[in-house]
Amino acid sequence: MTEKQAEDLVRRLAAAVRSAELYSPAHPLVQRGLDALGAASLDALRASPSVVVGFLGGEIIVDAIRLPGGTATLAGFARGLRERDVEKITFSKGLIRDELRALVDVLADRQSPVPLADRLQHAGIRHIAIGRIVVEEVTDEQAGIAAARRIYGTAVETAETLWQAAKAGDRPDPGAARKIIDGLARLVSQDRTSLMALTALKKYDNYTFTHMVNVAALAMAQARALNVEGTLLREFGFAALMHDIGKVNTPLEVLNKAGKLTAEEFDIMKRHVVDGAHILRRTPEMPALAPIVAFEHHLKQDLSGYPENVGSRTLNLCTMIVSIADVFDALRSNRPYREGLATARIRAIMGEQDSPAFNQPLLKRFVNLMGLFPVGNLVRLNTEEIAVVTAEHPSDPFRPQVKVIMDRDGVRLPEPFLANTWEIDDRGQHARAVVEAVTEEIDGIDPLAFL
């Protein structure tokens, strides 16, 4: 994008909002303003899957372009948005005129008490997002669950942009993917516990995009445990993030089917590995590892998976790591048609003695990495209390440290407290022990808030 395109987009947006503030929706000036904004938006999105307009201090920045000091009108427009907690507006490919009209109407209405982002969401807008700018990098001083949550949230938003670009027939932006991987790589190195806790959240409202980020995080954690680092660690994460991109061509009724797929439906599903490899191979600046992993990740160790008839080959190490992360995250995640499984149950399924699906030494290392009761998971104690796992015991996976948050009657404690389940009381017994993982969500409980 050129500086002229960037400035034109912001000017057209400011003019459209100003017209909507002064005239009725059907007024010719309002309609011409929307047409001009639509043309500027399409022009800006021509070479990129998304464009971010940021308002920082007294400056306006469009992607990486800092606009020169403009008129008082633009300065006032930016100041007005910042006063309403709008620090950025993101436009994504697929944008239509009705979405621009909704954005302009929302920005022009200063009387509504409902937050701007909520009003935009309620209008069903998918290709425009407004909000605050978040920090994508983490330093030693920032490390912690709050910083990790910000990075994770930004990663999921960016994953959606990559997915939508591929679905629209465009090439996913390697630069955007690289930002995700850089943030996750820092967390893997500096605060793996917080990152692993975030991947354990059981949500399915945006499963596709959280799954992309979770698999990338889990694969990078495995790779880092194998002493993979630097550029290669990021390439592993890149390939893991994009492993399922071929599913943009898979019909939703097949992707989300609750029951067993028919033979015809399974044939359709199997095409995503080839589609993904093709999408990634024709994307400039895409690491060579990415299409390989997209193609191989359902092959299994004995090549009995798919695609069929691939000849004799040895699976890439990254493929074997991604396959483990992919299945683990899919089994533990809640979906509209089933509840996620507990870690112990997943371990049993993935570790079947005769299973040809996974490299067994890598699977054992992964199980040890995750632990029996991962940090951030809800558990039930032998006292019938509910707790959040806050730390693993260094040698006994059955006895983690927990924070007790609910009593035996299911009442939330006003002051949750830490308990070490490995400690022995005066009678020589363990006062508390973990009985089982709690797989269902509990209303009003965010486990990460207790870490």
WOBEL-V565729 format. One record per backbone hydrogen bond with DSSP energy under -1.0 kcal/mol. NH is the residue of the N-H (numbers start at 0). CO is the residue of the C=O. E is the energy in kcal/mol with one decimal. If there is no record, write none. Layout:
nh->(NH:NH)
co->(CO:CO)
e->(E:E)
This chain:
nh->(5:6:7:8:9:10:11:12:13:14:15:16:17:18:19:20:21:22:26:30:31:32:33:34:35:36:37:38:39:40:41:42:43:44:50:52:53:54:55:58:60:61:62:64:66:74:75:76:77:78:79:80:81:82:84:85:86:87:88:89:90:91:92:94:99:100:101:102:103:104:105:106:107:108:118:119:120:121:122:123:124:128:130:142:147:148:149:150:151:152:153:154:155:156:157:158:159:160:161:162:163:164:165:166:167:168:169:176:177:178:179:180:181:182:183:184:185:186:187:188:189:190:194:195:196:197:198:200:202:206:209:210:211:212:213:214:215:216:217:218:219:220:221:222:223:224:226:227:233:234:235:236:237:238:239:240:241:242:244:246:247:248:249:253:254:255:265:266:267:268:269:271:272:274:275:276:277:278:279:280:281:282:285:289:292:293:294:295:296:298:300:302:304:305:319:320:321:322:323:324:325:326:327:328:329:330:331:332:334:337:340:345:346:347:348:349:350:354:362:363:364:365:366:367:368:369:370:375:376:378:379:380:381:383:385:386:387:388:389:390:398:400:401:402:403:404:405:406:409:412:416:418:420:422:424:427:434:435:437:444:448:449:450)
co->(1:2:3:4:5:6:7:8:9:10:11:12:13:14:15:16:17:18:23:26:27:28:29:30:31:32:33:34:35:36:37:38:39:40:90:88:60:86:58:55:53:64:51:61:59:70:71:72:73:74:75:76:77:78:81:80:130:130:52:128:50:126:48:91:95:96:97:98:99:100:101:102:103:104:114:115:116:117:118:120:119:89:87:138:143:144:145:146:147:148:149:150:151:152:153:154:155:156:157:158:159:160:161:162:163:165:164:172:173:174:175:176:177:178:179:180:181:182:183:184:185:186:190:191:192:193:194:197:200:203:205:206:207:208:209:210:211:212:213:214:215:216:217:218:219:220:223:222:229:230:231:232:233:234:235:236:237:239:241:243:244:245:246:250:250:251:261:262:263:264:265:268:269:270:271:272:273:274:275:276:277:279:282:286:288:289:290:291:292:295:355:299:298:297:315:316:317:318:319:320:321:322:323:324:325:326:327:328:337:334:330:341:342:343:344:345:346:351:358:359:360:361:362:363:364:365:366:388:373:386:435:384:432:380:405:378:402:376:400:400:395:390:418:387:416:385:385:410:406:404:403:401:399:419:428:424:379:379:377:441:445:446:447)
e->(-2.2:-2.7:-2.4:-2.2:-1.8:-2.5:-2.6:-2.0:-2.6:-2.5:-2.3:-2.3:-2.3:-2.4:-2.1:-1.7:-1.2:-2.6:-1.8:-2.1:-2.8:-2.0:-2.0:-2.3:-2.5:-2.2:-2.7:-2.2:-2.2:-2.5:-2.5:-2.0:-2.2:-2.1:-2.7:-3.0:-3.9:-2.9:-1.7:-3.1:-2.6:-2.8:-3.2:-2.9:-2.5:-2.1:-2.7:-2.2:-2.6:-2.4:-2.4:-1.8:-2.3:-2.2:-1.9:-2.7:-2.6:-1.9:-2.3:-3.3:-3.0:-2.6:-2.7:-1.0:-1.6:-2.7:-2.1:-2.3:-2.7:-2.6:-2.3:-2.5:-2.1:-1.3:-2.2:-2.3:-2.2:-2.6:-1.1:-1.8:-1.6:-2.0:-1.9:-1.5:-2.7:-2.5:-1.8:-2.1:-2.7:-2.7:-2.2:-2.1:-2.2:-2.1:-2.3:-2.4:-1.8:-1.5:-2.3:-2.4:-2.8:-2.1:-2.0:-2.6:-1.8:-1.4:-2.5:-2.0:-2.4:-1.5:-1.5:-2.2:-2.7:-2.0:-2.4:-2.8:-1.7:-1.7:-2.8:-1.7:-2.7:-2.8:-1.8:-2.9:-2.0:-1.9:-1.9:-1.4:-1.1:-1.0:-2.2:-3.0:-1.4:-1.8:-3.1:-2.7:-1.7:-2.7:-3.1:-2.4:-2.3:-2.2:-1.9:-2.6:-2.8:-1.7:-1.8:-2.5:-1.7:-2.0:-2.2:-2.1:-2.7:-2.5:-2.3:-2.6:-1.7:-1.1:-1.7:-2.5:-1.7:-1.7:-1.4:-1.2:-2.2:-2.8:-2.7:-1.8:-1.6:-2.5:-2.5:-1.7:-1.1:-2.7:-2.4:-1.6:-2.3:-2.6:-2.4:-2.3:-1.7:-1.0:-1.4:-1.5:-2.2:-2.4:-2.0:-2.1:-2.0:-2.8:-2.3:-1.4:-2.7:-1.9:-2.0:-2.0:-2.9:-2.6:-1.3:-2.1:-3.0:-2.0:-2.4:-2.4:-1.9:-2.4:-1.7:-1.0:-3.0:-1.1:-2.5:-2.2:-2.6:-1.8:-2.1:-2.9:-1.9:-1.8:-2.5:-2.5:-1.9:-2.2:-2.5:-2.1:-2.0:-2.5:-2.2:-2.8:-1.8:-2.7:-3.0:-2.7:-2.2:-2.1:-1.6:-2.6:-2.2:-2.6:-2.2:-1.5:-1.7:-2.9:-2.7:-2.5:-2.8:-2.5:-1.8:-2.5:-2.2:-2.7:-1.2:-2.9:-1.6:-1.9:-3.6:-2.0:-3.0:-1.4:-2.6:-2.2:-2.0:-1.7:-1.4)
